[in-house]
Amino acid sequence: MTYAGESVSVAPSSRRCFLVSVLLLSCAMLLVAAPATMATTYYVATTGNNANPGTLTQPFLTIGHAVSVSVHGDSIRAAAGTYSESFTIPGTNLDLIGAGAATTIINGLIQTNTGFILTMSGFTVQNGGLNIFQMACNLNDCIFRNNSTGVSLQTGSFVNINNCAFNNNTGQGIATGGNPSINNCTFTANGNCGIYLTSGSPTITNCTFTNNFSGPFDGGGGIRNGSGTSRITNCVFMNNNGNGSGGGIYNNFNNAIVTNCLFIGNSGGAIYSQGGSPTITNCTFSGNSGAPSGTGGIFSFASNPTLTNCILWGNVGWDIFNSGGTTTVNYSDIQSGFGGTGNFASDPLFMNPGGGNYRLQANSPCIDSGNNAAISNGTDLAGRPRFVDAPCVANTGAGTPPIVDRGAYEFTSGDIDGNGLVNVSDLAAFVAVLLGADTAPAHVVAADMNCDGLANGRDAQGFVNRILLP
């Protein structure tokens, strides 16, 4: 019997047997743990040769050849240059890494077979595109331009797309029937929707859609949603054309959840919904036009959207029009008016809409007037904190203070220049107000840090305290 701290005495012959047994067991464990093959990294360069071994000093000439000799778990690294080729990626785990999208260009069509995981980064793909068939993919830091479709995701594909740009594709930037996660991407001047969703429930976050068009019978210049539930958060839709049906978003029986988004200058209206029950929260709509019945903001046909904490101001025609179904609007600022709890029709006092700044001035009625229960996202469109109290503004919304603002941006006390930050750039503006050189009402209100209705030297300590906050 052995207890903790006791040693064990082993006879010489037994010791040899014991050591041999331990050695054999250790070898067996290593053999089990060791992979069947070691992953290989192949290198490709426009100065290479496919007769080479594909090493750093003797690279292959084409990416397609490197793909053809790769096995499960291998990596391919392509040097800067233009590779005019098309190829198919087999059903294996593969890392395909370029030297950077600005310098590493694939001029052709890439297709994938059913398989495991493709990770692709650092490429521009043009004059062909990427077709993903029932494969998990991670696409990072890539540009897809001048293709018929930038990226086509077949049903059954699981895809994460991050920091990519989709520009001037004649069809869709992304066409999908699945549930991709699309983050920090830009969609510019695509000919048939930035994102075309036949069905599914994608997550689309921190993306920008500019100057995209819908097809002649489709609708949805920025995004066309088929059946499902799309989650669209912190996105900007600007100057997209929906051909009369949703310049920003077209929902076709989709229960879209749209939060912290900005819709500016879209033609065909900002959002068009047919069927479904979209939820639209803390969004700002201005300068949109052209949906049916002269609706600039949100047009619904047999749909039941819910709007909360939104601003619709400066659109052409009706802000909200419903043909069948019911639109529920609460705690929103609607220029053309709309019944509901907490709604009003007062100028939101955007900071500089002509210059593209739709933040709130310090004297905006939309500050501290939303409904806290409608939003759980802790940041606004710019990534700044929500539920920031403006100390000189009465809380007129619903919930326990601090009360969330209406619209896509949360006002920040002390932000005199209206850029969403309180920093040294506000110092000159603060001094100008105190010296009387700047008498703009919004700036004077913003500089009044002690809430006495005046902007003077007594506000200096409060301003310094505010500017020193993280």
Number of C-alpha atoms within 10 A of each C-alpha: 4 7 6 5 6 8 8 7 8 10 9 9 8 11 12 12 12 13 11 12 12 12 12 11 12 12 12 12 11 11 11 10 9 10 9 8 9 11 14 15 17 23 25 30 22 16 12 19 16 16 11 14 15 25 15 15 11 18 24 25 21 23 24 19 16 25 19 12 10 21 18 18 17 19 21 21 23 27 21 19 18 17 21 14 14 17 16 16 19 20 18 19 20 23 20 21 20 25 16 19 22 15 14 22 25 23 19 17 19 19 17 20 15 16 18 18 19 24 17 19 24 24 27 24 27 24 17 23 26 22 19 26 20 20 24 21 25 18 20 21 20 25 24 28 25 20 25 20 27 32 25 21 25 16 17 16 22 20 23 17 21 20 17 24 24 28 25 24 29 18 23 33 35 24 22 25 22 21 23 22 17 22 20 17 22 21 27 23 26 32 22 31 37 37 29 26 27 16 21 19 21 22 17 22 21 20 22 21 26 24 25 32 30 32 16 10 11 19 30 37 41 39 33 30 29 23 19 22 22 25 18 21 23 23 26 23 26 26 23 34 33 35 21 22 29 36 40 39 32 32 30 25 20 25 24 27 18 21 27 30 29 25 27 28 25 33 30 33 40 39 33 31 28 22 20 22 23 25 18 22 27 30 28 26 29 23 22 32 28 25 29 19 12 17 26 34 36 27 29 28 17 17 25 20 24 16 21 28 31 28 30 28 24 21 23 19 19 23 27 22 22 18 14 13 16 16 23 15 23 21 26 32 29 25 19 16 16 19 13 13 12 18 21 20 16 16 16 23 18 19 19 13 14 8 7 10 13 23 24 26 25 29 18 21 21 30 28 27 26 30 24 21 12 19 18 9 12 11 17 24 22 17 14 16 16 22 23 18 20 21 14 17 16 13 20 18 22 18 15 11 14 18 24 33 33 31 32 29 27 29 31 25 25 28 25 26 20 24 17 20 17 21 18 11 13 20 18 12 19 26 17 16 23 21 13 12 10 14 14 11 13 18 23 24 23 26 30 27 26 17 14 12 12 15 24 19 12 14 18 18 12 15 22 14 11 16 18 10 8 6
